């Protein structure tokens, strides 16, 4: 009896999710509209709607080196501004630091390896050669206190 009820509810949930389309948030639509009419319209193609943070980077984007203001590594498949994937589990001698923020953290108009996140990683690694240091860049242009 209990199994039949659970199965019915599960089928109903799947059907409901398939029929109901989620509209992008008003804030995401406002950001898209504002971006499309400006010089940085390129950014509108680099973000996607997010139900909690309004928008996030589209995963897996690398742009040609001659495009501006965004070029090179934009995001890995995890949606982070990294040129590699971040393993789910860290090693025993690894220090990970997550950097959250806006376009400054992201490194707007900079190559990925020129952001302050990468410079911090290099500096910390040089100071602590026995520890593997991983500074993770989770910056997204346009983010503010809400997304943090």
C-alpha positions as CSV (number, residue, x, y, z in Angstrom):
1,X,0.0,0.0,0.0
2,X,2.7,2.5,1.0
3,X,4.8,1.6,-2.0
4,X,1.9,2.2,-4.3
5,X,1.3,5.7,-2.8
6,X,5.0,6.6,-3.2
7,X,5.0,5.4,-6.8
8,X,1.9,7.4,-7.6
9,X,3.4,10.5,-6.0
10,X,6.7,10.0,-7.8
11,X,4.9,9.7,-11.2
12,X,2.9,12.8,-10.4
13,X,6.0,14.8,-9.5
14,X,7.8,13.8,-12.8
15,X,4.7,14.7,-14.8
16,X,4.3,18.0,-13.0
17,X,8.0,19.0,-13.6
18,X,7.7,18.1,-17.3
19,X,4.6,20.2,-17.8
20,X,5.4,23.3,-15.8
21,X,8.1,25.5,-17.3
22,X,10.1,27.6,-14.8
23,X,10.4,31.2,-15.9
24,X,13.7,32.9,-15.4
25,X,13.8,35.2,-12.4
26,X,12.9,38.9,-13.1
27,X,16.4,39.9,-11.9
28,X,18.0,37.6,-14.5
29,X,15.8,39.0,-17.3
30,X,16.6,42.5,-16.2
31,X,20.4,41.7,-16.3
32,X,20.1,40.1,-19.7
33,X,18.2,43.1,-21.1
34,X,20.7,45.6,-19.7
35,X,23.6,43.6,-21.0
36,X,22.3,43.1,-24.6
37,X,22.0,46.9,-25.1
38,X,25.6,47.7,-23.9
39,X,29.2,47.3,-25.0
40,X,29.5,44.2,-22.9
41,X,26.7,42.4,-24.6
42,X,29.1,39.5,-25.0
43,X,28.6,38.7,-21.2
44,X,24.9,38.0,-21.8
45,X,26.0,34.8,-23.7
46,X,28.3,33.7,-20.8
47,X,25.7,33.5,-18.1
48,X,22.6,31.4,-17.5
49,X,19.7,31.6,-15.1
50,X,20.2,30.3,-11.6
51,X,17.2,29.9,-9.2
52,X,19.2,30.9,-6.1
53,X,21.8,33.4,-7.4
54,X,19.9,34.9,-10.4
55,X,22.7,33.9,-12.8
56,X,25.9,31.9,-13.0
57,X,28.6,31.3,-15.6
58,X,27.7,28.9,-18.3
59,X,30.0,25.8,-17.7
60,X,32.8,24.9,-20.1
61,X,33.5,28.2,-22.0
62,X,36.9,29.2,-23.5
63,X,36.9,32.1,-25.9
64,X,39.5,33.1,-28.5
65,X,42.4,35.2,-27.2
66,X,41.5,38.1,-29.4
67,X,38.0,38.7,-28.1
68,X,37.3,41.5,-25.6
69,X,36.4,42.2,-22.9
70,X,36.1,38.4,-22.1
71,X,38.7,36.0,-23.5
72,X,40.5,32.8,-22.8
73,X,39.2,30.5,-20.0
74,X,35.8,31.8,-18.8
75,X,34.7,28.6,-16.9
76,X,35.4,25.0,-16.5
77,X,32.7,22.3,-16.6
78,X,31.9,23.1,-13.0
79,X,31.2,26.8,-13.8
80,X,34.3,28.0,-12.0
81,X,36.9,30.3,-13.5
82,X,39.5,27.6,-13.6
83,X,41.5,26.0,-16.4
84,X,41.1,22.5,-14.8
85,X,38.5,20.5,-12.9
86,X,38.5,20.7,-9.1
87,X,38.4,17.1,-7.7
88,X,35.6,16.5,-5.3
89,X,38.0,15.3,-2.6
90,X,41.2,17.0,-1.7
91,X,44.4,15.3,-0.8
92,X,45.8,15.2,2.8
93,X,48.5,17.8,2.2
94,X,46.2,20.1,0.2
95,X,44.9,23.5,1.2
96,X,41.9,24.8,-0.7
97,X,40.7,28.4,-0.5
98,X,37.4,29.4,-2.2
99,X,37.3,32.9,-3.5
100,X,33.7,34.3,-3.9
101,X,33.0,37.7,-5.5
102,X,32.3,39.8,-8.4
103,X,34.1,40.9,-11.6
104,X,37.2,41.8,-9.5
105,X,37.5,38.3,-8.2
106,X,36.7,36.9,-11.6
107,X,39.4,39.0,-13.2
108,X,37.4,41.1,-15.6
109,X,39.5,42.1,-18.7
110,X,42.3,39.8,-17.5
111,X,43.5,36.4,-18.6
112,X,42.6,33.7,-16.2
113,X,46.2,33.4,-14.9
114,X,46.4,37.2,-14.2
115,X,43.5,37.3,-11.6
116,X,44.4,38.0,-8.0
117,X,43.1,34.5,-7.2
118,X,45.9,32.9,-9.3
119,X,48.5,35.3,-7.9
120,X,47.4,34.4,-4.4
121,X,47.8,30.7,-5.2
122,X,51.2,31.2,-6.7
123,X,52.3,33.3,-3.7
124,X,51.0,30.8,-1.1
125,X,52.5,27.9,-2.9
126,X,55.9,29.5,-2.9
127,X,55.6,30.2,0.8
128,X,54.5,26.7,1.7
129,X,56.3,24.2,-0.7
130,X,55.3,21.1,1.3
131,X,51.6,21.8,0.9
132,X,49.6,21.8,-2.4
133,X,47.7,25.0,-2.5
134,X,44.5,25.4,-4.6
135,X,42.8,28.8,-4.8
136,X,39.4,28.3,-6.5
137,X,38.0,31.2,-8.4
138,X,34.2,31.3,-8.0
139,X,33.9,35.0,-9.0
140,X,31.2,36.0,-11.4
141,X,30.8,39.5,-12.9
142,X,27.9,41.3,-11.5
143,X,27.6,39.4,-8.3
144,X,27.0,41.4,-5.1
145,X,26.3,40.7,-1.4
146,X,23.2,38.7,-2.3
147,X,25.1,36.1,-4.2
148,X,27.9,35.9,-1.7
